[in-house]
Amino acid sequence: QVQLVESGGGLAQAGGSLRLSCAASGRTFSRYTMGWFRQAPGKEREFVAAISWSGGNTGYADSVKGRFTASRDNAKNTVYLQMNSLKPEDTALYYCAADTSLSIRTARTAREYDYWGQGTQVTVSS
């Protein structure tokens, strides 16, 4: 079992930055592929980024590529999402998710994950 708690959301201006954190419980965190997803009001949950268990492989949605960076610190059981050059369309509830045995390709699909956090709100003003 893994419990996930996101933090770091808030209000930012367009062009600004935020760093989200996702703290995980459990001693096997380093075995999990981690994903970031977001959901805006009235829209479906969408893939943002994923990072392999070692941190050596990452994947990004085209809409955030070059602006967002996923990283992890397995010693701290934490995964991060650095968000730069924020846009109003980045406004959403951001979730982290965890599962084992996911390739970076399959990690883009929400239904592949067994564990989810409660989400942290990101609001970007124009």
Disulfide bonds with the S-S distance in Angstrom:
Cys22-Cys96 1.94
